[in-house]
Amino acid sequence: MSASTSFIRVNVDPRNPGQFFACCGLLELADRLWGGVEGWFADNQFHSAHTGGTLADVLQAVSLAELHQVDPDNDTSSAILIGPPFDLLLDWWQDERSGGKQLKVWAGTMQSVRIARAMRGTFQRTDLQNENLFDQGMVVYDPDAQDRKVEPYYFDSRRGANAQALDIGFVPDALHMTTTAYPAVEFLCLVGLQRARPAPTDTPRVFTYFTWSVPLPAPLLPAATTGQLGHVGAAGYRFENAFRTNQKKHKAFLPATPI
């Protein structure tokens, strides 16, 4: 790394799969914005090194990029195109061949693009543009209708754990309750899962992923995430994409346990 190298640091709980894959999404977007970006995990933080700008610059660029619904007739599951300067197509939840569809958490009338736009709509807030990006919780509103609340995807495991009827005695979704969302985690995880996927296990809806402690570029995310790289200081975690409603359609990422 040269003297001109810049760094971005974000606090992360590696046991939260939503936060882990949000780190992958942050690396993906920063790399598409500046090129040559490397990322790694150390001291409960995700670090990235590059010759570009700041975390605020990444979030600002994302907030201004067009989010295009590729299939105008499919509000719930259409692929999403993040426009220039990123030019990134998100469609992993339509992928049955390599298992991306098994990671989809939203269902029913939940609109994929509307949720993405709402979560991304918070990125110009200055209280998000720092190392506590993933810990900023709030009720999120539709940017096109400020009086309408938007529920998240349920990637953040803090949200998922609190949605389990077994834990709290009732199902919040069934009562149409609104609770705190973590918009940066939700949107960046949606991005991260396009390239970085957890590895499936022999148990349905249970997956594993691995952190790494040496700088790696975005193209190595698939191998690093599934623990296929040696000598990178990998640490493994296992989590469940669990049903959160009695209808067994809606799911949520639950907290991971170390392997």
C-alpha beads as a LAMMPS data file, in Angstrom:
LAMMPS data file: protein, C-alpha beads

259 atoms
258 bonds

1 atom types
1 bond types

-500.0 500.0 xlo xhi
-500.0 500.0 ylo yhi
-500.0 500.0 zlo zhi

Masses

1 110.0

Atoms # bond

1 1 1 0.000 0.000 0.000
2 1 1 1.338 3.397 -0.993
3 1 1 1.447 6.628 0.970
4 1 1 -1.610 7.788 -1.004
5 1 1 -3.718 4.840 0.164
6 1 1 -6.975 5.741 1.916
7 1 1 -8.904 3.575 4.346
8 1 1 -12.527 2.997 5.248
9 1 1 -13.342 1.313 8.553
10 1 1 -16.756 0.088 9.632
11 1 1 -17.600 -1.607 12.921
12 1 1 -18.955 -5.102 12.302
13 1 1 -20.262 -8.038 14.296
14 1 1 -19.125 -11.065 12.255
15 1 1 -21.839 -13.164 13.924
16 1 1 -24.456 -11.056 12.177
17 1 1 -24.677 -12.500 8.634
18 1 1 -26.426 -9.366 7.415
19 1 1 -23.494 -7.234 8.541
20 1 1 -20.961 -9.658 7.057
21 1 1 -22.544 -9.620 3.602
22 1 1 -23.077 -5.864 3.894
23 1 1 -19.288 -5.594 4.164
24 1 1 -19.035 -7.580 0.941
25 1 1 -21.516 -5.188 -0.639
26 1 1 -19.547 -2.156 0.542
27 1 1 -16.379 -3.636 -0.964
28 1 1 -18.207 -4.354 -4.236
29 1 1 -19.544 -0.817 -4.573
30 1 1 -16.284 0.874 -3.570
31 1 1 -14.393 -1.257 -6.075
32 1 1 -16.810 -0.356 -8.864
33 1 1 -16.499 3.300 -7.929
34 1 1 -12.707 3.530 -7.654
35 1 1 -11.198 0.208 -8.761
36 1 1 -8.427 -1.740 -7.060
37 1 1 -10.102 -1.751 -3.631
38 1 1 -9.134 -4.421 -1.091
39 1 1 -10.967 -5.404 2.072
40 1 1 -10.406 -7.476 5.215
41 1 1 -11.684 -8.078 8.769
42 1 1 -9.726 -7.191 11.908
43 1 1 -10.488 -6.034 15.464
44 1 1 -14.280 -6.208 15.004
45 1 1 -14.077 -3.920 11.999
46 1 1 -14.206 -4.259 8.249
47 1 1 -11.345 -2.388 6.591
48 1 1 -10.930 -1.375 2.973
49 1 1 -7.899 0.176 1.323
50 1 1 -8.068 2.185 -1.884
51 1 1 -6.923 5.332 -3.653
52 1 1 -10.396 6.879 -3.765
53 1 1 -12.431 8.886 -1.281
54 1 1 -14.311 8.342 1.965
55 1 1 -17.206 6.242 3.195
56 1 1 -19.394 9.312 2.775
57 1 1 -18.331 9.485 -0.885
58 1 1 -19.424 5.875 -1.481
59 1 1 -22.773 6.372 0.232
60 1 1 -23.370 9.635 -1.597
61 1 1 -22.672 7.998 -4.968
62 1 1 -25.000 5.112 -4.132
63 1 1 -27.736 7.495 -3.001
64 1 1 -27.624 9.310 -6.353
65 1 1 -27.445 6.238 -8.606
66 1 1 -30.661 5.172 -10.307
67 1 1 -32.288 1.984 -9.029
68 1 1 -34.085 0.527 -12.029
69 1 1 -36.762 -2.172 -11.790
70 1 1 -35.770 -4.431 -14.668
71 1 1 -39.159 -6.161 -14.953
72 1 1 -41.849 -3.456 -14.685
73 1 1 -44.553 -6.108 -14.275
74 1 1 -42.936 -7.792 -11.278
75 1 1 -42.917 -5.486 -8.247
76 1 1 -42.060 -8.237 -5.768
77 1 1 -39.114 -10.063 -7.324
78 1 1 -37.804 -8.068 -10.268
79 1 1 -34.075 -7.833 -10.768
80 1 1 -32.643 -4.431 -9.828
81 1 1 -30.111 -2.485 -11.886
82 1 1 -27.953 -0.003 -9.972
83 1 1 -27.081 2.566 -12.603
84 1 1 -23.854 4.512 -13.281
85 1 1 -21.240 4.751 -11.947
86 1 1 -21.858 1.210 -10.630
87 1 1 -23.736 -0.557 -13.454
88 1 1 -24.480 -3.528 -11.220
89 1 1 -27.332 -5.963 -11.860
90 1 1 -28.804 -7.579 -8.738
91 1 1 -30.702 -10.774 -9.485
92 1 1 -29.236 -13.417 -7.153
93 1 1 -32.683 -14.263 -5.699
94 1 1 -33.730 -15.558 -9.122
95 1 1 -30.792 -17.966 -9.286
96 1 1 -31.962 -21.525 -8.703
97 1 1 -28.905 -23.233 -10.210
98 1 1 -26.353 -22.071 -7.619
99 1 1 -28.759 -21.653 -4.707
100 1 1 -29.216 -17.896 -4.596
101 1 1 -32.978 -18.319 -4.431
102 1 1 -32.603 -20.157 -1.100
103 1 1 -31.312 -16.929 0.464
104 1 1 -34.355 -14.828 -0.436
105 1 1 -36.044 -13.576 2.743
106 1 1 -38.936 -11.473 1.461
107 1 1 -42.181 -12.841 0.009
108 1 1 -45.837 -12.094 -0.561
109 1 1 -46.560 -8.441 -1.284
110 1 1 -43.121 -7.159 -0.211
111 1 1 -41.757 -5.130 -3.146
112 1 1 -38.041 -5.664 -3.727
113 1 1 -37.278 -2.378 -5.492
114 1 1 -39.422 -0.275 -3.131
115 1 1 -37.563 -1.702 -0.137
116 1 1 -34.190 -1.103 -1.813
117 1 1 -35.064 2.500 -2.611
118 1 1 -36.277 3.138 0.926
119 1 1 -33.197 1.631 2.595
120 1 1 -30.868 3.408 0.165
121 1 1 -32.791 6.645 0.712
122 1 1 -31.195 7.023 4.154
123 1 1 -27.621 7.130 2.832
124 1 1 -27.375 10.925 2.697
125 1 1 -27.882 11.142 6.463
126 1 1 -24.630 12.259 8.067
127 1 1 -25.202 10.037 11.113
128 1 1 -24.752 6.999 8.846
129 1 1 -21.518 8.164 7.245
130 1 1 -19.103 6.892 9.874
131 1 1 -17.731 3.682 11.362
132 1 1 -21.057 3.010 13.126
133 1 1 -22.834 2.675 9.770
134 1 1 -24.259 -0.760 10.572
135 1 1 -25.524 0.212 14.026
136 1 1 -27.756 3.098 12.984
137 1 1 -31.304 1.822 13.531
138 1 1 -34.449 3.687 12.557
139 1 1 -37.949 3.424 11.160
140 1 1 -37.573 3.760 7.388
141 1 1 -40.025 5.631 5.166
142 1 1 -40.837 5.384 1.468
143 1 1 -38.910 8.200 -0.295
144 1 1 -41.888 8.644 -2.646
145 1 1 -44.434 8.778 0.182
146 1 1 -42.904 10.077 3.410
147 1 1 -45.901 9.081 5.529
148 1 1 -45.550 5.394 4.619
149 1 1 -43.249 3.144 6.604
150 1 1 -41.262 0.466 4.771
151 1 1 -40.287 -2.796 6.421
152 1 1 -36.815 -4.181 5.576
153 1 1 -35.816 -7.431 3.897
154 1 1 -34.811 -9.059 7.242
155 1 1 -31.143 -9.609 6.450
156 1 1 -29.957 -8.040 9.711
157 1 1 -30.029 -10.792 12.331
158 1 1 -30.928 -8.352 15.123
159 1 1 -34.184 -7.847 13.314
160 1 1 -34.575 -11.532 12.448
161 1 1 -34.036 -12.775 15.993
162 1 1 -36.683 -10.397 17.319
163 1 1 -39.195 -11.595 14.722
164 1 1 -39.294 -15.159 15.982
165 1 1 -42.578 -16.101 17.636
166 1 1 -40.705 -18.676 19.718
167 1 1 -38.653 -15.917 21.348
168 1 1 -41.329 -13.310 22.070
169 1 1 -44.587 -15.271 22.211
170 1 1 -46.253 -13.815 19.106
171 1 1 -45.469 -13.009 15.484
172 1 1 -44.894 -9.270 14.899
173 1 1 -45.653 -9.625 11.190
174 1 1 -49.109 -11.009 11.886
175 1 1 -49.907 -7.899 13.950
176 1 1 -48.423 -5.555 11.303
177 1 1 -45.973 -4.147 13.841
178 1 1 -43.146 -1.848 12.769
179 1 1 -39.806 -2.070 14.547
180 1 1 -36.318 -0.683 14.097
181 1 1 -34.551 -1.432 10.828
182 1 1 -30.854 -1.084 10.004
183 1 1 -31.034 0.320 6.470
184 1 1 -27.323 0.234 5.616
185 1 1 -27.143 -3.451 6.518
186 1 1 -30.285 -4.266 4.539
187 1 1 -29.268 -2.504 1.326
188 1 1 -25.573 -3.383 1.332
189 1 1 -26.331 -7.034 2.128
190 1 1 -28.649 -7.119 -0.899
191 1 1 -25.672 -5.922 -2.954
192 1 1 -23.114 -8.197 -1.319
193 1 1 -25.027 -11.404 -1.987
194 1 1 -24.749 -10.840 -5.737
195 1 1 -21.102 -11.917 -5.728
196 1 1 -20.518 -13.324 -2.242
197 1 1 -22.719 -16.293 -1.335
198 1 1 -22.599 -18.449 1.792
199 1 1 -22.015 -22.171 1.349
200 1 1 -25.000 -24.480 1.886
201 1 1 -24.835 -27.289 4.454
202 1 1 -26.599 -30.647 4.683
203 1 1 -29.298 -28.969 6.783
204 1 1 -32.009 -27.101 4.825
205 1 1 -31.756 -23.296 5.048
206 1 1 -28.492 -23.453 7.015
207 1 1 -25.365 -21.890 5.520
208 1 1 -21.754 -21.113 6.384
209 1 1 -19.516 -18.153 5.629
210 1 1 -15.948 -17.128 6.440
211 1 1 -14.228 -13.860 7.277
212 1 1 -10.590 -13.221 6.315
213 1 1 -7.828 -11.112 7.852
214 1 1 -5.612 -10.194 4.888
215 1 1 -6.449 -7.610 2.185
216 1 1 -8.338 -9.232 -0.696
217 1 1 -9.849 -7.708 -3.855
218 1 1 -13.534 -7.949 -4.743
219 1 1 -13.098 -10.688 -7.399
220 1 1 -11.948 -13.076 -4.649
221 1 1 -15.113 -12.604 -2.581
222 1 1 -16.764 -15.885 -3.708
223 1 1 -13.751 -17.983 -2.717
224 1 1 -13.047 -16.080 0.505
225 1 1 -16.671 -16.156 1.663
226 1 1 -16.897 -19.928 1.276
227 1 1 -13.555 -20.590 2.979
228 1 1 -11.732 -21.815 -0.104
229 1 1 -8.643 -19.660 0.338
230 1 1 -5.782 -20.861 2.492
231 1 1 -3.565 -18.696 4.694
232 1 1 -5.973 -15.738 4.897
233 1 1 -6.819 -16.012 8.594
234 1 1 -10.289 -17.360 7.944
235 1 1 -12.890 -17.687 10.701
236 1 1 -16.097 -19.602 9.960
237 1 1 -19.722 -19.030 10.984
238 1 1 -22.977 -20.927 10.528
239 1 1 -26.449 -19.340 10.326
240 1 1 -30.019 -20.198 9.441
241 1 1 -32.313 -18.449 6.991
242 1 1 -35.322 -19.233 9.149
243 1 1 -39.057 -18.930 8.620
244 1 1 -40.424 -15.980 10.577
245 1 1 -44.157 -16.396 9.928
246 1 1 -46.566 -19.268 10.380
247 1 1 -47.183 -19.405 6.632
248 1 1 -43.522 -20.422 6.100
249 1 1 -42.976 -17.957 3.290
250 1 1 -41.203 -14.995 4.854
251 1 1 -37.720 -15.670 6.232
252 1 1 -35.034 -13.890 8.210
253 1 1 -31.287 -14.317 8.733
254 1 1 -30.691 -15.446 12.331
255 1 1 -27.501 -14.777 14.340
256 1 1 -24.594 -16.999 13.384
257 1 1 -22.551 -19.269 15.612
258 1 1 -18.785 -19.725 15.188
259 1 1 -17.666 -22.942 13.546

Bonds

1 1 1 2
2 1 2 3
3 1 3 4
4 1 4 5
5 1 5 6
6 1 6 7
7 1 7 8
8 1 8 9
9 1 9 10
10 1 10 11
11 1 11 12
12 1 12 13
13 1 13 14
14 1 14 15
15 1 15 16
16 1 16 17
17 1 17 18
18 1 18 19
19 1 19 20
20 1 20 21
21 1 21 22
22 1 22 23
23 1 23 24
24 1 24 25
25 1 25 26
26 1 26 27
27 1 27 28
28 1 28 29
29 1 29 30
30 1 30 31
31 1 31 32
32 1 32 33
33 1 33 34
34 1 34 35
35 1 35 36
36 1 36 37
37 1 37 38
38 1 38 39
39 1 39 40
40 1 40 41
41 1 41 42
42 1 42 43
43 1 43 44
44 1 44 45
45 1 45 46
46 1 46 47
47 1 47 48
48 1 48 49
49 1 49 50
50 1 50 51
51 1 51 52
52 1 52 53
53 1 53 54
54 1 54 55
55 1 55 56
56 1 56 57
57 1 57 58
58 1 58 59
59 1 59 60
60 1 60 61
61 1 61 62
62 1 62 63
63 1 63 64
64 1 64 65
65 1 65 66
66 1 66 67
67 1 67 68
68 1 68 69
69 1 69 70
70 1 70 71
71 1 71 72
72 1 72 73
73 1 73 74
74 1 74 75
75 1 75 76
76 1 76 77
77 1 77 78
78 1 78 79
79 1 79 80
80 1 80 81
81 1 81 82
82 1 82 83
83 1 83 84
84 1 84 85
85 1 85 86
86 1 86 87
87 1 87 88
88 1 88 89
89 1 89 90
90 1 90 91
91 1 91 92
92 1 92 93
93 1 93 94
94 1 94 95
95 1 95 96
96 1 96 97
97 1 97 98
98 1 98 99
99 1 99 100
100 1 100 101
101 1 101 102
102 1 102 103
103 1 103 104
104 1 104 105
105 1 105 106
106 1 106 107
107 1 107 108
108 1 108 109
109 1 109 110
110 1 110 111
111 1 111 112
112 1 112 113
113 1 113 114
114 1 114 115
115 1 115 116
116 1 116 117
117 1 117 118
118 1 118 119
119 1 119 120
120 1 120 121
121 1 121 122
122 1 122 123
123 1 123 124
124 1 124 125
125 1 125 126
126 1 126 127
127 1 127 128
128 1 128 129
129 1 129 130
130 1 130 131
131 1 131 132
132 1 132 133
133 1 133 134
134 1 134 135
135 1 135 136
136 1 136 137
137 1 137 138
138 1 138 139
139 1 139 140
140 1 140 141
141 1 141 142
142 1 142 143
143 1 143 144
144 1 144 145
145 1 145 146
146 1 146 147
147 1 147 148
148 1 148 149
149 1 149 150
150 1 150 151
151 1 151 152
152 1 152 153
153 1 153 154
154 1 154 155
155 1 155 156
156 1 156 157
157 1 157 158
158 1 158 159
159 1 159 160
160 1 160 161
161 1 161 162
162 1 162 163
163 1 163 164
164 1 164 165
165 1 165 166
166 1 166 167
167 1 167 168
168 1 168 169
169 1 169 170
170 1 170 171
171 1 171 172
172 1 172 173
173 1 173 174
174 1 174 175
175 1 175 176
176 1 176 177
177 1 177 178
178 1 178 179
179 1 179 180
180 1 180 181
181 1 181 182
182 1 182 183
183 1 183 184
184 1 184 185
185 1 185 186
186 1 186 187
187 1 187 188
188 1 188 189
189 1 189 190
190 1 190 191
191 1 191 192
192 1 192 193
193 1 193 194
194 1 194 195
195 1 195 196
196 1 196 197
197 1 197 198
198 1 198 199
199 1 199 200
200 1 200 201
201 1 201 202
202 1 202 203
203 1 203 204
204 1 204 205
205 1 205 206
206 1 206 207
207 1 207 208
208 1 208 209
209 1 209 210
210 1 210 211
211 1 211 212
212 1 212 213
213 1 213 214
214 1 214 215
215 1 215 216
216 1 216 217
217 1 217 218
218 1 218 219
219 1 219 220
220 1 220 221
221 1 221 222
222 1 222 223
223 1 223 224
224 1 224 225
225 1 225 226
226 1 226 227
227 1 227 228
228 1 228 229
229 1 229 230
230 1 230 231
231 1 231 232
232 1 232 233
233 1 233 234
234 1 234 235
235 1 235 236
236 1 236 237
237 1 237 238
238 1 238 239
239 1 239 240
240 1 240 241
241 1 241 242
242 1 242 243
243 1 243 244
244 1 244 245
245 1 245 246
246 1 246 247
247 1 247 248
248 1 248 249
249 1 249 250
250 1 250 251
251 1 251 252
252 1 252 253
253 1 253 254
254 1 254 255
255 1 255 256
256 1 256 257
257 1 257 258
258 1 258 259
